[in-house]
Amino acid sequence: MTKIFVLLTFILLPIFNYGQVLNSCYPEFTENISDEIVSKLTKSERKEINSYNLNTEKDWLLNVNINLNNKRIFNYNDFLPIIEYSKTKGYYNLKDWQLERILTEYIFNNVRGTERCLTDIIDNRLKIIKKEQIEISNRIKLDTIDGSYIPTDLNDAVNQINKVLAEESKLKIKKMTEEDFIAESHFGIGLTLIRNGWALWGSKSRLSKYFNEIGINHPDDMSGIILTSYYRNLNDLPIELEKQIEFYKNYWLKYEPLKKRNFPNEVKDVQHSESFSYEKENGEFEEITYFTDIKGTVRWIYHSKYGWKQVNRKEIKQLDKLKELEIEHWIKDLYNK
């Protein structure tokens, strides 16, 4: 009898742990989310959803992320059943945007009147992720992508720039300050040759893999290190790679994007709207992030030093009217500092 009880426990435990996702194709939590968001859509937005062709990533970026961003507000708790179900398939680290994609697709089916099991949507998304992982795994082994040679590491990247630039350009660079060279090159060779030509963005390459392995993950940071290192190499200066890496790591520690999984319990039914930095009297910079509700009204702000604060429209209007050097005092008053 004990053995039978233990066996039943192993069989039933995953069903209870993974909750409504495994119990039903249309769990209550998704119905609640779907009804809430669909009720906010206008007739033209519903018509727009019905016309969407969402076969490619570009389709999602253009149609969904831009046009319907203010309508899609999910709390991290909404993701938990999906996360638990995905673990049964061997996926433990779904990103927030992937989780939102799954719920959005479920909601779109609701709008279109086409029933589709939530677990089917999750399974399909996991298949796409697996396919992308295989493609990236194969891609980072290539020495050439779309006809462009991909450097193996930083030294190789510096050498490639040295080969591309004419002697006249090199003489001009030597007369520039490092700051001026980086600023001038960011949207020049920094964009065309480095970030795009060497596939540092989403498609990935062996060069982006090299940077990931030394702790650098953003393409702008990668190109910044490459340009800085090239300038210093050209001028017979020490590259100081470790210091460059430390600089970018410290930057992201201060300005790391807020993740819903880390929101306080009281901060819910909101999404990131915009962020801006302001200069303090001592010359340092702080950052403020707005979080809006489904109507687009700012409900919370997050300050990089003081944390979360619920705000009202009057306070936001005051903030919008301030000059930059007035913001520091206003923030201190708001947070009672």
C-alpha positions in Angstrom: 0.0 0.0 0.0 2.9 2.3 0.9 4.5 1.7 -2.5 1.2 2.5 -4.3 0.9 5.7 -2.4 4.5 6.8 -3.2 3.9 5.9 -6.9 0.7 8.0 -7.0 2.5 10.9 -5.3 5.2 10.9 -8.0 2.5 10.8 -10.7 0.2 13.5 -9.2 2.9 15.9 -7.8 3.9 17.4 -11.1 0.2 18.1 -11.9 -0.2 20.0 -8.6 3.2 21.7 -8.9 2.6 22.9 -12.4 -0.9 23.8 -11.6 -3.4 24.9 -14.2 -1.1 24.7 -17.2 -1.0 20.9 -17.0 -4.7 20.6 -15.9 -6.2 22.4 -18.8 -5.4 23.7 -22.2 -7.2 26.9 -21.2 -6.2 27.5 -17.6 -8.0 30.2 -15.6 -5.0 32.5 -15.1 -4.7 32.9 -18.9 -8.4 33.5 -19.4 -8.3 36.3 -16.8 -5.3 37.9 -18.5 -6.8 37.5 -21.9 -10.2 39.0 -20.9 -8.5 42.0 -19.2 -6.4 42.9 -22.2 -8.9 42.1 -24.9 -11.5 44.3 -23.2 -9.1 47.3 -23.6 -8.6 46.8 -27.4 -10.5 49.1 -29.8 -12.3 47.7 -32.8 -9.5 48.9 -35.1 -6.9 47.2 -32.9 -8.8 43.9 -33.0 -9.0 44.3 -36.8 -5.3 45.0 -36.8 -4.5 41.8 -34.8 -6.6 39.7 -37.2 -4.5 41.0 -40.1 -1.2 40.3 -38.5 1.2 37.9 -40.2 3.4 36.8 -37.4 5.6 34.3 -39.1 9.0 36.0 -38.5 10.7 37.8 -35.7 10.5 41.0 -37.7 6.8 40.7 -37.9 6.6 40.5 -34.1 8.9 43.5 -33.6 7.0 45.7 -36.1 3.4 44.7 -35.4 3.3 43.8 -31.8 6.1 45.4 -29.8 5.4 48.8 -31.3 1.6 48.9 -32.0 0.3 47.0 -29.0 3.0 47.5 -26.3 0.7 49.5 -24.0 -1.9 46.8 -24.1 0.3 44.0 -22.9 0.9 44.1 -19.2 1.9 40.9 -17.5 3.0 40.3 -13.9 5.8 37.9 -13.2 3.4 35.6 -11.3 1.5 35.2 -14.6 4.6 33.5 -16.0 5.2 31.0 -13.2 2.9 28.2 -14.6 4.6 28.6 -18.0 8.0 28.5 -16.4 7.2 25.3 -14.4 5.8 23.6 -17.5 8.8 24.5 -19.6 11.0 22.9 -17.0 9.3 19.6 -17.7 10.6 20.0 -21.3 14.1 20.8 -20.2 14.1 24.6 -20.5 15.0 26.4 -17.3 15.8 30.0 -18.4 13.1 31.4 -20.6 13.6 35.1 -20.9 10.8 37.6 -20.0 10.2 38.6 -23.6 9.8 34.9 -24.5 7.2 34.4 -21.7 5.4 37.5 -22.9 5.5 36.2 -26.4 3.7 33.0 -25.3 0.9 34.9 -23.5 0.5 37.4 -26.3 0.1 34.6 -28.8 -2.6 33.1 -26.6 -4.4 36.4 -26.4 -4.2 36.9 -30.2 -5.9 33.5 -30.7 -8.6 34.7 -28.4 -9.1 37.9 -30.4 -9.1 35.8 -33.7 -11.6 33.3 -32.3 -9.2 30.4 -32.9 -8.9 28.1 -30.0 -5.4 26.8 -29.3 -4.1 24.9 -26.3 -1.7 27.0 -24.2 0.7 24.0 -23.9 0.7 23.7 -27.7 1.8 27.4 -27.9 4.5 26.8 -25.3 5.7 23.6 -27.0 5.9 25.4 -30.4 7.9 28.3 -28.8 10.3 25.8 -27.2 10.8 24.2 -30.6 11.7 27.6 -32.1 14.1 28.3 -29.3 15.8 24.9 -29.7 16.1 25.5 -33.5 17.6 29.0 -32.8 20.1 27.5 -30.3 21.2 25.0 -32.9 21.6 27.7 -35.6 23.6 29.9 -33.2 25.8 26.9 -32.2 26.5 26.3 -35.9 26.9 30.0 -36.7 29.6 30.8 -34.0 31.8 28.2 -35.6 31.9 30.1 -39.0 34.9 32.2 -39.9 32.9 34.0 -42.6 29.2 35.2 -42.4 27.4 36.8 -45.4 30.8 37.3 -47.1 32.4 39.0 -44.2 35.4 37.6 -42.3 34.6 37.3 -38.5 37.5 37.9 -36.2 38.3 35.3 -33.5 39.1 37.7 -30.7 40.0 41.2 -29.8 43.5 41.1 -31.2 42.2 39.7 -34.5 39.5 42.5 -34.6 42.1 45.2 -34.1 44.2 43.7 -36.8 41.3 43.6 -39.2 40.5 47.3 -38.6 44.1 48.1 -39.3 43.9 46.3 -42.6 40.7 48.1 -43.6 41.7 51.7 -42.8 43.8 53.7 -45.2 47.1 55.2 -44.0 45.6 58.7 -44.4 42.8 57.7 -42.0 45.3 56.3 -39.5 47.2 59.6 -39.4 44.0 61.5 -38.8 43.0 59.2 -35.9 46.4 59.6 -34.3 45.8 63.4 -34.1 42.4 62.8 -32.4 41.7 62.3 -28.7 40.5 58.8 -27.7 37.1 60.3 -26.7 36.7 62.0 -30.1 37.7 58.9 -32.0 35.2 56.7 -30.2 32.4 59.3 -30.6 33.1 59.8 -34.3 33.4 56.1 -35.0 30.4 54.8 -33.1 28.1 55.2 -36.1 30.8 54.8 -38.7 33.0 51.7 -38.6 31.5 50.9 -35.2 28.1 50.3 -36.8 28.9 49.2 -40.4 32.0 47.1 -39.9 31.9 46.0 -36.2 28.4 45.6 -34.9 26.7 44.7 -38.2 29.5 43.3 -40.3 30.8 41.1 -37.5 27.3 39.9 -36.4 27.4 41.2 -32.8 23.7 41.6 -32.6 21.1 38.9 -32.2 22.4 36.5 -34.9 25.7 36.0 -33.0 29.1 35.1 -34.2 32.4 33.7 -32.9 33.4 37.2 -32.0 30.3 37.9 -29.9 30.9 34.5 -28.3 34.4 35.6 -27.4 33.1 38.7 -25.7 30.3 36.8 -23.9 33.0 34.6 -22.4 34.9 37.5 -21.0 31.7 39.0 -19.5 30.7 41.5 -22.2 27.2 41.0 -23.6 26.0 44.2 -25.2 27.1 44.9 -28.9 27.7 48.6 -28.1 30.1 47.6 -25.3 31.9 45.1 -27.6 32.4 47.7 -30.3 33.4 50.2 -27.6 36.2 47.9 -26.4 37.3 47.2 -30.0 37.5 50.8 -31.0 39.2 51.8 -27.7 41.7 49.0 -28.1 42.4 49.9 -31.8 43.0 53.6 -30.9 45.4 52.6 -28.1 47.2 50.0 -30.2 47.6 52.6 -33.0 49.1 55.1 -30.6 51.4 52.5 -28.8 49.4 52.8 -25.6 48.5 49.9 -23.3 45.1 48.5 -24.1 44.2 47.6 -20.5 41.5 45.2 -21.4 40.7 44.2 -17.8 40.0 47.8 -16.9 37.7 48.2 -19.9 35.8 45.1 -19.0 35.5 46.3 -15.4 34.1 49.7 -16.6 31.3 48.1 -18.6 30.5 45.6 -15.8 30.2 48.4 -13.3 28.0 50.4 -15.7 25.5 47.5 -15.9 25.5 47.0 -12.2 24.2 50.5 -11.8 21.9 50.6 -14.8 21.0 46.9 -15.1 17.5 46.7 -16.7 14.8 46.0 -14.2 13.3 42.5 -14.4 9.7 41.8 -13.4 10.9 38.9 -11.3 12.6 41.4 -9.0 9.7 43.8 -8.7 8.4 44.3 -5.2 5.0 42.7 -4.5 3.1 46.0 -4.5 4.5 46.9 -8.0 2.2 45.1 -10.4 0.0 45.7 -13.4 2.7 48.0 -14.8 5.3 47.9 -17.5 8.4 49.9 -18.4 7.7 53.0 -20.3 10.8 55.1 -20.5 14.1 55.9 -18.7 16.2 59.1 -18.6 19.3 60.2 -16.9 19.9 63.6 -15.3 23.0 65.3 -14.1 23.5 66.2 -10.4 25.3 69.2 -9.0 28.5 67.1 -8.4 28.6 66.1 -12.1 27.4 62.5 -11.5 24.4 61.0 -13.2 21.3 59.2 -11.9 18.6 57.5 -13.8 14.8 57.5 -13.4 12.5 54.9 -15.0 8.8 55.4 -15.6 6.3 52.5 -15.2 2.8 52.9 -16.6 -0.5 51.1 -16.2 -2.6 49.7 -19.1 -4.0 53.2 -19.8 -0.4 54.6 -20.2 -0.6 56.5 -16.9 2.6 56.7 -14.9 2.0 54.9 -11.6 5.5 54.2 -10.3 9.0 55.5 -10.8 12.3 53.7 -10.1 15.3 55.8 -9.1 18.7 54.2 -9.6 19.8 55.3 -6.0 16.5 55.5 -4.0 14.5 52.7 -5.5 10.7 52.5 -6.1 8.1 55.2 -5.4 4.5 55.4 -6.3 3.5 58.7 -7.9 0.5 60.5 -9.2 -0.1 62.6 -12.3 0.5 65.9 -10.5 3.9 64.8 -9.3 4.9 63.6 -12.8 3.8 66.9 -14.4 6.0 68.7 -11.8 8.9 66.5 -12.8 8.4 67.0 -16.5 8.6 70.8 -16.0 11.9 70.8 -14.1 15.2 71.8 -15.5 17.9 69.2 -15.2 19.8 70.6 -12.3 16.5 71.1 -10.4 15.6 67.3 -10.5 18.1 66.3 -7.8 16.4 68.4 -5.1 12.9 67.4 -6.3 13.8 63.7 -6.1 15.2 64.2 -2.5 12.0 65.8 -1.4 9.9 63.1 -3.1 11.8 60.4 -1.3 12.1 62.4 1.9 15.9 62.3 1.8 
